[in-house]
Amino acid sequence: MTEWCLVSEYLALIVTVIIGVFYFDLEQPSSKRRTHFWICLCLTATMIILDIAAVAVVGEGDHLPVALNYALNTVYCFVSIVTSCTIALFFVCRIYEFVFDKRGRLYAFVSLAAVLVAFSILLIINVQEGFFFFINDGGVYQRGQWGSLVYFVPLYGAFLVAFCFFRNRHNVSGAVRQIIIAAPLVVVLLVLYQLCYKDLLLNGTIAMIINLMCFINFLNIRIETDALTRVFNRRSFSSELELCAASKRDYQIVVVALRHFAQINHIYGHNNGDALLFLIADKLQKLMPEGRCFRYNSVEFLLFMPAASEDVQEERINRIKKLMDGKWCLDEGAVWVQYCLAEICNRGEEWTLEEAVEHLDYTVQVAKDEHRKLVRYDSVIIRRYEREEELEHAIKRALRMGTFEVWYQPVFYRETQSFDSAEALLRMTDSEGNRISPGEFIPVAERNGLIDSLSWLVLEDACRLLGSGEAPGLKSVSINLTTCQLLQDDLVQRILRVLEKHKVDPSRIKIEITERTIAENEDSVCLAMEEACSSGLSFMLDDFGTGYSNFSMVTNMPFEAVKLDRSLVSGLPCERKSCLMVEMLTLLFHELGQNVLAEGIETKEQAETALSYGVDRIQGFFYAKPMPGAELAAWYREKEQNEPTKQQVPQE
C-alpha cells in the first residue's frame, strides 16, 4: 500500500481557513462574485478534509468496512472534481466580467457541467469496475489503471480558462489578467509534480494556491470599489472604458446626477444621506443586471451597459426614471430625490478615454446647468460642445494677446442723486471682430478653469481706473467672483496687493457673488466673506430671485446690498405681481439693514416705479449702457460739467 504524505494538505487547510477569516466581512454587501468565491473556499476546505479523512480510512482499511472506504474515497473524488470545475468557472466569470456578450461564459459553463456529469457517472461505475481505484480483498486501497484520469478535470479547467482569456484578452482588466496568466501555469506545474511524486498529495494545495491568488485579486478589486456605496469607483470605470476602446465595443452610458443633495444631508443628517447613497447605488445595480454601476462623483452614479437597439436603450432610460421618481425610505421617513440624467452612446465612434469622459462630463454639466431631466449627447449637444471648444481656444488666445476689454455700466444712487458706482463687465470679440456675449464665454471660462485669469484682468483694470481719477464722481466699482475664486486661500492678499499697486482704498471695490455661489459651499463662503470684510472690502448679493433665493443668506452674511434680478423688475410697472414683489422685497431688505439695487431697468416708467418703492440704486439701459473705460471717463467728466443732469433723473 502506498504511504501518502499529508503535510501539504494540512498546510493547505490552515491557509484556506486563514483566507476565509480575513475575507469574511459582514459589512460587505452580497454579490455573485463574493458568493462564488465563498463556494470555492468552502469546497476547497471540504475537499482537503475529505482527502485527509480518506487517507486515514485507507490506512485502517483492514479494520473498517469496505463500503465506508469506497464511499469516502468516492465522495472525495467527486468533491475534488466539483472544486476544480467551480474554480475554473470562477475564472471564466472574471474573464467575462467586462465582456458584454456573455455567450462564451455560457458555453464554458455547459462544457464544465458536461465534464462533471461524465466523471460523476464514471465514479458510480467505478464502484463495480475499479478503473479509478478499488479496495482489494485485504482492505487495501489500490489505484486503478485510469487513476491518473481524474487529473484531466483541473487540466481541462486550466485549458478552458486559457482559451477564454485568449479570445477575450482585450476585455480583461489588468488585475484579473495577471492572475489568469499565472493560475493555469501553476495548476499544470503542480499536476505534473503530483504525477511524478505520487506519494505526495497536492490536490488541496493546488486549490488553496488558486484561492490565495483570487484572494489577493480581491484585495486589489477593493481598491477599485467605493468604500461607502460598495459599487465600483471612477478608477474602475476608467479601466473598463479603456478596455471598451481597445476592443472597439459599442456601449451606452447613463449618469444619474443627484441635485441639491446637500439639503438632504442638512435635513436628515449625513448618516441618513450616506444610507440613501448606498440604497440608490444598490437599486441601480440591480436595475441593470446587464451592466455595471459606478460611483462617478460624490453624488453621481454611472451605469455602463452594452449598446442595444434604440427601443431597448430608451426602455432602460424609462426604468431609471421610474426608479428615481419613486420615494426612498429612510429611518426619518420617505424622501424624494431630485436628479438629472445624461446619456452618451458609442456606436462605432473611435473615442479615446479622454474624449469619452469629456463628452460625458459636458453632457452632465448641460443637464445640471439647464435643469433638464435628460440630456443626450446628440447632434445638438455635439454642435454646442464644438462651439465651446472654439470659445475655449478663443479665450486662451484673447488672454495671450490681451484683446479682452473691460466695460463699465454706471449705477444710479437714489440718496445722492448721482452715479456713485459702476459694475465692471468683460467684453470679448472673435478673430473677425464680432462681439461674443458674456453669457456665452463666461460659463465656458468657468468650466475650463480660465475664469480666474479673467477676474484678475477685470480687477486690475477697475483699480487702474479708480486710481487714475479719470472718472470724477466714480466712487466705487463692483466686480464678479465665483466660488472657486472666493475660496482661494490668498484671495484677500492678492486683491489688497492690486489695490495697493494703484493706491485704491479697499472700500472702493465691491465684490458681487451669486446665490448659486453661496449654495455650493455656504459655510466656507461665509468665512471667506468675513475675512474680506475685515480688510475693508464689501459684498453684494447678485441676481437675487433667479432660482436659489434664500433669505437666510441675506440675514447671515455681510452683504452691503442686494441686487434684484431683472426677471423681478421686468414686469414693472404694469404687472401687479412684479410690483408687489419689488415693493415687499425692498421693504424686507431695508428692515434687515441692506440696500437694494434693481438691475435691468430700461424705461423711465420702470425707474420711477422702482424709486417709488424705495429702491436705493438702479442699474440699466435707461440711465446708461455698458461702455469702455475711456468712454466711461468721458461720460463722468461730461456729467460733472453738466450739473443740471441731476434734474433729468426721475425723482421718487
Secondary structure by P-SEA (a helix, b strand, c coil): cbbbbaaaaaaaaaaaaaaaaaaccccccccaaaaaaaaaaaaaaaaaaaaaaaaaaaaacccccaaaaaaaaaaaaaaaaaaaaaaaaaaaaaaacccccaaaaaaaaaaaaaaaaaaaaaaaaaaccccccccccccbbbbcccccccaaaaaaaaaaaaaaaaaccccccaaaaaaaacaaaaaaaaaaaaaaccccccaaaaaaaaaaaaaaaaaaaaaacccccccccaaaaaaaaaaaaaacccbbbbbbccccaaaaaaaccaaaaaaaaaaaaaaaaaaccccccccccccbbbbbbccccaaaaaaaaaaaaaaaabbbbccccbbbbbbbbbbbbbccccccaaaaaaaaaaaaaaaaaaccccccccaaaaaaaaaaaaaaaaaaaaaaaccbbbbbbbbbbcccccccbbbbbbbbbcccbbbbbcccaaaaaaaacaaaaaaaaaaaaaaaaaaacccccccccccccccccccccaaaaaaaaaaaaaccccccbbbbbcaaaaaacaaaaaaaaaaaaaacbbbbbcccccccccaaaaaaccccbbbbcccccccccccaaaaaaaaaaaaaaaaabbbbbbcccccaaaaaaaaaacccccccccccccccaaaaaaaaaaaaaacccccccccc
